[in-house]
Amino acid sequence: MCGIAGKLNFSRSIQIDQELLSRMCEVIRHRGPDDVGFYINRNVGLGIRRLSIIDLEKGHQPISNEDNSVWVVFNGEIYNFLELRKELVAKNHIFRTKTDTEVIVHLYEEYGEECVKKLRGMFAFALWDQKEQKLFIARDRIGQKPLYYSTLNNSLIFGSELKTILQDPKIEKRINREALDDYLTCGFVPSPKTIFQGIYKLPPAHYLTCKEGRTRIERYWSVTYKSDENKGETFYAQRLEELLYESVKLRLVSDVPLGAFLSGGLDSSLIVAIMSGLSSRPVKTFSIGYKENSWNELQYARLVSERFGTEHKEFEVTCEVESLLPKLVWHLDEPFADSSAIPTYYVSKMTRQYVTVALSGDAGDEVFAGYRRYQGRRMARYFNYLPRWFRDKFISNVLKRLPEPTAYYGTSTIKKAKLFVDYASAVNNNPHTSWLPFFTPEEKTKLYNHNSEINILNYSSKFLHEYFKAFETSSELSRNAQDPVTQMLWVDLMTSLPEDMLTKVDRMSMAVSLEIRSPLLDHKLIEFMATVPTRLKLKGLTTKYILKKSVEHLLPKEIIHRKKQGFSAPIASWLKHELRPQVGDYLLSENSQSRNYFDQEYIKRLINDHQNGRSDFTRQIWALLNFEVWHRTFLNGKI
């Protein structure tokens, strides 16, 4: 795992600034503390910070081909590199190292831009073709590894994190107001936008070429949902188990110590179970918990650890967010409102004390239909059959009068009921609703101050709607495009998985120089699951049905059948108590940067209602707090 950076000046007469390239790499030292390397040739420069995982002695980057005409810097892991290496050696390619990085160079020589289709893994790389005078950058299919770029100022500049690009003094830091609106809707800024104008994310499953100052972006992979109803439940369960074992086995190749995250949920537990079956030594497992009992999963993690005889470590998270939040915001680069970044950082930090690589159960919900919102979408259909007067006048009014317990956000029956009724209503008005936003369009109208409304230019975030429409109108994506659960699975795979879940995992693990490998993100596994009928993913209201069927003989029943508990933090309670002074200082003081965008009286009402227990505005306040800290860090700070 590494961090990459580079720049291509469109004019060959403009030399690369070596000092700039050094700064771009130094600012992401945390991604690769073991080594640094550069390739500079007139108007092109590539840089790398390396976290050594495979071929520790000879894996220095950048790496070239035999005649030094092709150079690459690479972040990630190619899990089928041994197979590809064997194929390339048979075609007379000469290797100098045992790394997966060198495979990319020779694969490009053999197949050109099509080389990305042969890679099985997580990656972001930049390749310079000296003969063609062409820069070729690519990102993995699902978006595990990030890649930012900008084509301002007659150049193309890129890096693993947005802060690499900000090292260039020619880049102006101007907020993209549409991206800000997207953030307030989703809690993240969706690709290809970033929070800054003129800087972009290369979307997952895309590559970019730049030659003679002209850039071209192409998608090279997409998943197609076409199930075969003639194959039975037994076939799908058995084939799924085979792919799970294959995916985990591929991710056990390492020249450094390796372990696993263990939350006690189904996904992480099955990874540990399979690892234990494939390993001759006890698996090292790592868990975190809270003093708040309703957030603790440690009892389940211990159950799995005892079942498989793992070397288990635990850590209790306490509320130190007031000092931690600026650090996390710096690593996340953009406003980011997913509070599960906090436990992800803590478990990564603890794990890094013992191993350099850890396997995790990321993406189980998006691949196997595990989120409650999939149940909610199915239930909403029947709820909306009720007479409108009964839904709106009776059920909604009764729920509005009930207080929302903010100490345990997301777990109270009352809160769940309110969320469901609001969601069902939203679905009734717009079938393309994936889930409830952080701020609804009506709430944003109240939130923006007059100046912001002018700058937003009446933009309203609709990117989720656009993905739903794309799925419905594309015969290449699905044979059953009208199935709402299948729609949601695809939209989540394209949006919240890479932009939220994988962004969080990459930044929080790389903040402590830990490599995370996610077997459930293997693209062959995802392609297979797209052939499984939706009725076997969500059977009635049973989530992850086929996955549970596939691994039920491996895991304790208490793990298979336990209620879902999200990997998050008790933010609602912290905002009421431990963080109460910081919330007011950040959002309501004279130093608040948010007052330049948002109505202070509206924010004050949100905070008062939440802290006095009248309503639960955890998501909204947390989103505003993160934007404020981000603004102070990136626009008012030294970055």
VENUR-V512622 format. One line per field, one symbol per residue. psi: psi as a letter, one per 40 degrees, with the letter a starting at -180 (. if undefined). burial: + if it has 16 or more other C-alpha atoms within 10 Angstrom, else -. A space follows every 50 residues. Layout:
# VENUR-V512622
psi->???
burial->???
This chain:
# VENUR-V512622
psi->iahiiiihhdheehihhdddddddddefdddgediiiihhgbeihhihhh hhdhgddeehiiiiadefehiihhhahhdfddddddddddefihieieid ddddddddddeadeddeehhahihihhhhddefhhhiiiiddfdhihiii fiffihiiididdddeeheehhghhhddddddddddeihiieiiehhehi hhiifiihihhfehihhiheiihhggiheehidddddddddddddddddd eehieiiiaiihdeiddddddddddddeieihhhihiiiidhdeeheddd dddddddefihhiihhhigfdddddddddddedihheheedddddddddd deedidhhiifieddddegeiddddddddddddeeiiddddddcdddddd ehihhedgheeidddddddddddddddddheehdihidhidddddddhid ddddddffhhhfddddddddddeheddidgeehdddddddddddcddddc dddddddddddefhhhhgdeehdddddddeehideedghbehifdddddd edediiddddeiihhigaifddddddcdedddddddeeidehddeedihd dddddddddddeedihfddddddddddddddddddeae.
burial->++++++++++-----+---+++++++++++++++-+++++--++++++++ ++++----+++++++----++++++++++++--++--+----+-+-++++ +++++++++---+--+--+++++++++++----+++++++++++++++++ +---++++++++++++++--+-+--++++++++++++++++-++++++++ ++++++++++---------+-++++++--------++--++-+++-++++ ++-----+++++++++++++++++++-----+++++++++----++++-+ +++++--+++-+++--+-+-+---++-+++++++++++++++++++++++ ++--+++++++++++++++++-++++++-+--+-------+----+---- ---+++++++---++--+++++++++++---++++++++----++-+++- -++--+----+--+--++--++----++-++--+++++++++++++++++ +++++++++++++++++++++++-++++++++++-+++---+++++++++ +---++--++------+-++++++++--+---++-+++---++++-++++ --+--+++-++-++++++++++++++++++++++-----
